[in-house]
């Protein structure tokens, strides 16, 4: 059967299928749909989980092994299969068909992949899942659907926005649901359950209306040193909180390190990419290629010093604000893969 993403919670309240296929290119909806299925499975005793990340080197024999393996302590198990595309290949199609023909009673299969194209929709294993399990195709929301989605999420978070406030936030995020969730979290911290107008949101947005830490991350991934310098200057002029900026630099550093390590070990970066807006995927993958031989020890040492400096502790701590901003710029330029003299 087919279930829409906004119907999955209601579906899971009544039943739990043996197989789920969650497909689509909108990362937040895919992630939250899969999380809801995992939570429902755990509540039904499927307390163990095997994560199988499918890439070019993946051996589909792992699915046979996982399907037939006895669970630790006789607990039931969730098989979490993550595919970069909807193309399973010859060996994958054979393995999936076999699994779907002989569904193990102590396992639930959860598959995640990108949008199903015409060929994938006609694939035998996809049609079989629709027969014996549940297929959830996640679609990008229309402007009207985005408006309704944001209104619902704001109310679920305890906010009390008026109609114009919801409309303003919807226009600002331009369909980026991950950005919407981040903005809603910020509004909860600032306004709690008080009534909220568009003017309230404008006041929050105006603090970072020109640039944000997310603009900085994209500039670094784009290897645009001039833009990195300009954004850092604007963020400093706007008195952006340095702990937030240091966290953003450290987060990107960890993502790049993990991504490069995955490439070296022929592992998939799908889990990392699913946390990012789709528009950032190519930038991130290009950055990985130029950062493969980076001096990671130096980068992590700089990040650790920044964290200490922002807290006023550690060795060689500088309490001069400009020194801290200079050090953040140094790390940002190094993460962009460019010379500090650019």
TILUM-195496 format. One line per 5 residues: number of its first residue (from 1); for each residue x, y, z of C-alpha. Coordinates in steps of 0.25 Angstrom, whole numbers. Each point is the difference from the previous one (the first is absolute). Layout:
! TILUM-195496
NUM) X Y Z ~ ...
END
This chain:
! TILUM-195496
1) 0 0 0 ~ 4 15 -2 ~ -1 10 12 ~ 3 14 0 ~ 11 6 9
6) -10 8 7 ~ -8 -13 3 ~ 11 -8 5 ~ -3 3 15 ~ -15 -4 -1
11) 4 -12 -8 ~ 10 -5 11 ~ -10 2 11 ~ -8 -11 -6 ~ 10 -10 -6
16) 14 -3 -3 ~ 4 -6 -13 ~ 12 -9 -3 ~ 6 9 -10 ~ 1 15 -3
21) 5 7 -11 ~ 2 15 2 ~ 5 8 -13 ~ 1 14 -3 ~ 10 12 -1
26) -6 9 11 ~ 10 -4 11 ~ -8 4 13 ~ -13 -7 -4 ~ 8 -13 -4
31) 8 1 13 ~ -12 2 9 ~ -8 -11 -7 ~ 11 -10 2 ~ 1 5 15
36) -15 -2 2 ~ 1 -15 -6 ~ 12 -3 9 ~ -7 6 12 ~ -12 -9 -3
41) 8 -12 -2 ~ 8 2 13 ~ -13 1 8 ~ -4 -14 -6 ~ 12 -7 5
46) 9 2 -12 ~ 11 6 9 ~ 12 -4 -9 ~ 4 7 -12 ~ 10 -3 -12
51) 4 11 -9 ~ 3 -4 -14 ~ 6 11 -9 ~ -1 -3 -14 ~ 11 6 -9
56) 8 -5 -13 ~ 8 -10 9 ~ -12 -6 8 ~ -2 -15 1 ~ -14 -3 -1
61) 3 -13 7 ~ 0 8 13 ~ -15 1 -2 ~ -1 -15 0 ~ 9 -1 12
66) -8 10 8 ~ -14 -6 -4 ~ 5 -14 5 ~ 8 4 12 ~ -6 -3 14
71) -2 13 8 ~ 8 2 13 ~ -8 -4 12 ~ -11 -5 -10 ~ -5 15 -2
76) -6 4 -13 ~ 8 8 -10 ~ -1 12 -9 ~ 8 -1 -13 ~ 3 15 -4
81) 4 0 -15 ~ 5 13 -5 ~ 2 1 -15 ~ 6 12 -7 ~ -10 -2 -12
86) -12 -8 -3 ~ 9 -9 -9 ~ 2 -14 6 ~ 8 -6 -11 ~ -1 -15 -4
91) 5 -6 13 ~ -8 10 9 ~ -13 -3 -8 ~ 2 -15 2 ~ 3 2 15
96) -12 9 2 ~ -9 -9 -7 ~ 5 -12 8 ~ -2 7 13 ~ -14 5 -4
101) -4 -14 -4 ~ 4 -6 13 ~ -3 11 10 ~ 7 -4 14 ~ -10 2 11
106) 10 6 10 ~ 5 11 -10 ~ -5 13 -5 ~ 6 5 -13 ~ 1 16 -1
111) 6 5 -13 ~ 3 14 -3 ~ 4 6 -14 ~ -1 12 -9 ~ -12 3 -9
116) -5 -12 -7 ~ 1 3 -15 ~ -9 -7 -11 ~ 9 -12 -1 ~ 1 -2 15
121) -15 1 2 ~ -1 -11 -10 ~ 11 -9 6 ~ -5 -13 5 ~ 5 2 15
126) -7 13 1 ~ -13 -6 -5 ~ 2 -11 10 ~ 2 9 12 ~ -13 7 -4
131) -7 -13 0 ~ 6 -6 13 ~ 3 13 8 ~ -1 15 -1 ~ 7 10 -10
136) 1 14 5 ~ 3 10 -12 ~ 5 13 6 ~ -3 12 -9 ~ 4 15 0
141) -11 8 6 ~ -7 10 -8 ~ -1 14 5 ~ -14 -2 6 ~ 5 -13 7
146) 13 7 5 ~ -9 11 7 ~ -9 -11 6 ~ 12 -8 5 ~ 7 12 6
151) -13 4 7 ~ -1 -14 6 ~ 14 -1 4 ~ 0 14 7 ~ -13 -4 8
156) 6 -14 4 ~ 12 8 5 ~ -9 8 9 ~ 1 13 -8 ~ -12 9 -2
161) 2 6 -14 ~ -10 8 -7 ~ -3 -2 -15 ~ 10 11 -5 ~ 11 -6 9
166) -2 -14 -6 ~ 0 6 -14 ~ 12 8 2 ~ 9 -11 6 ~ -5 -9 -12
171) 5 10 -10 ~ 13 2 7 ~ 4 -15 0 ~ -4 -2 -15 ~ -4 -14 2
176) 12 -5 8 ~ -7 -8 11 ~ 13 -2 8 ~ 2 16 0 ~ -14 1 5
181) 2 -10 12 ~ 13 8 4 ~ -8 14 -1 ~ -11 -6 8 ~ 10 -5 11
186) 5 14 1 ~ -13 6 1 ~ -4 -10 11 ~ 12 5 8 ~ -3 14 -2
191) -15 1 1 ~ -5 -13 7 ~ -15 -1 0 ~ -3 15 -2 ~ -8 5 -12
196) 9 3 -12 ~ -2 9 -11 ~ 8 2 -13 ~ 7 12 6 ~ 6 -9 11
201) 6 -10 -10 ~ 5 12 -8 ~ 7 5 12 ~ 7 -14 2 ~ 3 -2 -15
206) 6 14 -1 ~ 12 -3 9 ~ 5 -9 -11 ~ -7 5 -12 ~ 12 2 -8
211) 8 -12 3 ~ -1 -12 10 ~ 10 -11 4 ~ -7 -9 -11 ~ 4 10 -10
216) 14 -1 5 ~ 0 -15 -1 ~ -4 1 -14 ~ 11 10 -3 ~ 10 -10 6
221) -5 -12 -8 ~ 1 9 -13 ~ 14 3 3 ~ -3 15 -1 ~ 10 7 9
226) -4 14 -3 ~ -15 -3 3 ~ 5 -7 13 ~ 8 12 4 ~ -12 9 -3
231) -10 -8 7 ~ 9 -1 13 ~ 1 15 0 ~ -15 2 -1 ~ -3 -10 11
236) 10 7 9 ~ -6 13 -3 ~ -14 -5 3 ~ 6 -6 14 ~ -3 -14 -4
241) 1 -9 12 ~ 14 -6 -1 ~ -4 -14 7 ~ -10 -2 -11 ~ 11 3 -11
246) 10 -9 7 ~ -10 -11 1 ~ -3 2 -15 ~ 15 -1 -4 ~ 2 -12 9
251) -13 -7 -6 ~ 5 2 -14 ~ 14 -5 3 ~ -6 -13 6 ~ -8 -2 -12
256) 11 2 -10 ~ 9 -9 9 ~ -10 -11 0 ~ -3 1 -14 ~ 14 -1 -4
261) 2 -12 9 ~ -12 -7 -6 ~ 6 3 -14 ~ 13 -6 4 ~ -7 -13 5
266) -9 -1 -12 ~ -12 3 10 ~ -13 8 -4 ~ -2 15 4 ~ -15 -1 -2
271) -3 2 15 ~ 8 13 0 ~ -6 5 -13 ~ -14 -3 5 ~ 3 10 11
276) 2 11 -10 ~ -8 8 -9 ~ 0 -6 -14 ~ 6 12 -6 ~ 13 -2 8
281) 2 -15 -4 ~ 9 3 -12 ~ 8 11 8 ~ 3 -10 11 ~ 4 -11 -9
286) 10 9 -8 ~ 5 5 14 ~ 3 -14 4 ~ 9 -2 -12 ~ 9 12 3
291) 0 -3 15 ~ 5 -14 -1 ~ 14 3 3 ~ -3 11 10 ~ 8 2 13
296) -11 -5 9 ~ 8 1 13 ~ 2 15 -3 ~ -14 2 -3 ~ -6 -7 13
301) 11 7 8 ~ -5 14 -5 ~ -14 -4 3 ~ 3 -4 14 ~ 8 12 3
306) -12 9 -6 ~ -10 -8 10 ~ 10 3 12 ~ 2 15 -4 ~ -15 2 -1
311) -2 -5 14 ~ 12 7 5 ~ 8 -12 4 ~ 12 -9 -5 ~ 14 3 -4
316) 4 13 -7 ~ -14 5 2 ~ -2 14 -7 ~ -11 9 7 ~ 1 10 -12
321) -13 -1 -8 ~ 7 3 -13 ~ 10 -11 2 ~ -11 -10 1 ~ -7 5 -13
326) 14 -1 -7 ~ 1 -15 5 ~ -14 -3 -5 ~ 4 6 -13 ~ 12 -8 -1
331) -7 -13 2 ~ -11 4 -10 ~ 10 2 -10 ~ 7 -13 2 ~ -13 -7 -1
336) -2 7 -13 ~ 13 -7 -5 ~ 6 14 -4 ~ 13 7 4 ~ -2 10 11
341) 6 10 -9 ~ -11 0 -10
END
